[in-house]
């Protein structure tokens, strides 16, 4: 009796195997977010060594950034009750190594998972081994400033943010079950970001460094200058102020959950972040800090009433 599993293709492919697969048309995964589907978020890990966040709408799983390799991502997804086979799409903020590992293209070709990235970054993807194969297989999709719907029932809009030369992209995902905002690797929080994220139910935003720890760190001075510039990262204080401005621009009580991303292991500490955010007693209990080495719990977005939804739409469309 033959073992059928022995003939299945492995999730993690060699370059030669990838070239054989890309010779044939690949059918991208298709899914639909239906009314009544629950919306949940789990950060698989966040820091200078890797960033990845999974957004689950019903049975549909989306990944924002893929800064860990496929094997590590699959292990952390398993801890959250999922696997790579559940992924329907990946959205990239930018293509720094800690946001998109170069080992991903072969696996994505096998799985037929599409990748979405701003047209700013499309040429960078083409320079990565396997990037052109993703394009040729119809799995690499670029977008500009216009909203789009990569999956029926998930409206996606973006905001361009300043970070190094190419910049980065902030995402907003709106569904019938609620909305999620995601912004990381930004040197400052411009008014466009505040407006774009106003009214989200769950906000994921960078909280990278403590200013004193940065200025007194042994790292090269040029690294510190870059991180603290308007094209670098958000400090604890800048993140706090950005969250407060988004909350002030939103209906009362929103965002209900705030997830703090990309904490520096050298120039920040959870207690430093705690002391900054506890200055706002209404905000501190909404905060979830993330870690490079472990995932968060699932954060579940609660359904909003019709009256609150109309307020959110009014704020977002101003």
N, C-alpha and C positions, 0 to 999 in steps of 0.2 A: 504494500500500500504506500503510495507516495505521500509525502508530507507537503501539503499545500503551502504552509508558511515558508518553506525553504525556497519557494519561487517568488516570494514577495520582495519588492525592491526595498532596500534599507532607507531609513530616513536621512542618513548622513552619507553623502555621496562623494566619490573622488571626482577630480576634474574630468577624467576620461569618461566616467559614467555619465556625468552631467552633459558632456558634448553629445553623447548618444541620445540622451533624452531630448535635448533641445532641437535635435534634427526633426522631431515630430511635433505637430501642433499640440500645445498644452491647453487644456480646458480649465480656465480659472474657476476657483470655488465660487459658488453662488449661495446666498442666504438672504433671508428676509426678516427684518425686525417687525413683529406683529404687535398690534394694540394689546395691551395687557401683559406684555413681556416685562419681567423685572430687570432693573438696571443696577449693576454692581461693578465695583472697581477694586483691583488688587495690584499694588505695586510689588513687582517681583524682586526689585532691588534698585537702589538709586545712589549714585556717587560717582567719583572720578574714574572708577574702574568699570562702570557699566550702568546702564539705565534701561528699564523695561517695565511697562505698565499694561496690564490687561484690563479691557473694558468688556463686560459681558452683558448682552441684551438678550434675554431668553436663552436660546441655544447658540447664539452668535457670539463669537469671541474675537475681539480686535486687539491688536498689540500696538501700543504707541512706543516707538523706539525699540531697537533690538541690539542693545549694547552688551549683551552676554551672548556667547556662542550658542548654537542650537542645542547642544547637549545640556549645558547648564540651564538654559531656558526651559527645556523639556522637564528637567528635574524639578524646577521650581513650579512649573505649571502642574506637575503631578501632585505636589504638596497642596495645591489649590483645587485639586479635583479635576484638572484638565490635562490636555496633552497638545503637542504641536498639531495634531490632526484636527483639533477644534478651531484653529486659527482660520479666519476668513479674510483677513487683510492686515497689513502692517503700515503704519503711518510714521514717517520719519520727520523729526524736527530739523535735523541737519545730519551731515555724514561724518562727524568726528567719530573716532574709533569707539568711544564709550557710548555712542548712540546707534552705531551700526557696525557690527563686527564683519570683517571681510570674509568670514567663513559661512555667511548666510546664503549667498546666491544659489549654490548647488542644492541645498535643502529646499529652498523656495521653488526651484524648478521642479523638483520631484513632487512636492506637495501641491503645486499649482496655486500658491498663495500670492496675490498681487501686492505690490509695494506702491505706496503713494508718497510723493515728495514734491516740493515746490520746484518750479522750472529753474529757479536759481541754482538748484543742486543737481539737476539732471546730468550735466556734463561731468560732475564729480562721480556720479554713479557709473558712468560709462568708462571711467578710468579704473574701476575696481574689477578684478578678475571675476567674470561671470555677469557683470553688469549689462554688457551688450546682449548676452544670451537672454537675460530677463526681458530686455526691451523687445528682442526678436520674437520671444514667446508670448508677447502681449501681457506681460506681468508687471511692467514698470509704467506707472502712470504719473504724469506731471500735471500740476494745476497752477493757476495764477491766483488772483485775488477773489475770483467768483466762488460763491458757495457751490457745493456739489453733493451728490448723494451716491457714495460708493456702494452702499447697500440699501435697498429699499427700506424706508423707515428710519434711516439714520442720516439726518441732515448735517453736513460738515461745513464749517466756515473757518477761516484762518485769519491770522494777523501776522504781519511781518515784523520781526524784532531784531534789534541790533546786537550782533555778537561776532567778533572777529571780522574777517573780510566778507564772508558770504552771508552772514546773518543766520537767524534761526526762525522757526515757524511756531506760533502758538495755535492750538487747535481748540475748537468748540464743537462738541457733538450734542445735537438735540434729538431726542426721541420722545415718543408718547409718554414714556415712563419718567422723563426728566432730562437733565442736561449735565454735561461734564466739561470743564475747562482744563486745559493743560498748557503750561508755559514754563520752560526751563532754559538755562543758558542765555540769559539776557542781562545786559549790563545795567539797565535801568528799566523802570516800568513807565512807558509813555502813556499819554491820555488814550491813545487808540486801544491799548491793552485793557485799560480800566473799562472803557465803553464796551469792548468786545466781550468781556467776561461778566459784565453786570447781569445778575439774575440767574447765574448757574446754580444748580443744586449742590454740586461737588466741585471744588476747585483744587487742582494740583498745581503748585507753583514753587519755583526754586527758592531755597533758603540756604545759601552756599557757605558763607564765611562770617566769622566774627572779626570786626575791624582790628581790635587790639591784638588778637592772636595772629592775624595776618601780618601786621606791621612789625611784630616782634618775632616772626617765624624765621628759621634758618634758610628758607627758600631763597633763590636768587631774587634780587630786587625787581628785575624786569618782569618776573612771573607775578609778583605781588602787584606791580603797577598795572599789568594787563588785567588781572582778575578784578581789581578795584576800579577799573575805568568804566565809562559808559558803554563799552563794547565787551565787557567781561562777564561778571556774574553778580547776582543779587546778594547783598549782605543780609544779616538777620534783621537789621533795622529797616532796610529798604523793602524786604519782603513783608514785614509787619505793616509798614505804611501802605504798600500796594494792596494787601488784603483788606485793610480798613477802608481804603478808597473804593474797592470793589463792593464791599458790604454796604457802604454809604450810598452807592449808586444802584443798589438792588432793593427789591421788596424786603420788608422786615423779616429777619431770620435767615436770609440767604447770604452767602452759601451756608448750607447746614453743616457741611464737612469741608475742612481745609487740610490737604495733604501737602507736607513740606518736602521738597525734593532736593537731591544733589548736595547733601551736606558734606563739606570737606572734612576728611578724616584728620588732616593736619592742622587746619585753621578754624575749627569749629568744635562745639561740644553740645550734646543734647540739653544740658543744664543752661548753657548760654542762650539757646533758643527759647527754652522754657521761661527764663527771666524776662526776655523781651516781650513775648506774647502774653504773659500773665498780667501785663499792664492793662489789658482790656479784659475785664472779667466775663464779658459776654462772648468773647472770642476764644479764650484759652481752652474751653471745654469742647470746642469743635476741631481742635488741632490733632492731627496724626503725624508723627515724625517717621521718616523712612530710614532705612539702613542699607548699606552696600551689600551686606552678606546674607540678609534674610528678607523674606517677603512680609508684607503687612497682612492683617486679617482682611477678609472681604468687607468692603464698605458698601452698604445697601442704600440706594437712593429711594426715599419714600415718595409715593405718588402725591402730586400736588392737586389741590382743588382747582376747578375751572376758573374761579376768580383770581387765584394766585397766578395761574398760567397766563391769563390775559395781562396781568401786571408785568410779568417777565417779558412777554412779547413786546409790550409797549416800551419798556426800558431798552431792550435789545435793538429795537428798530428806530430809536431816536437818532 
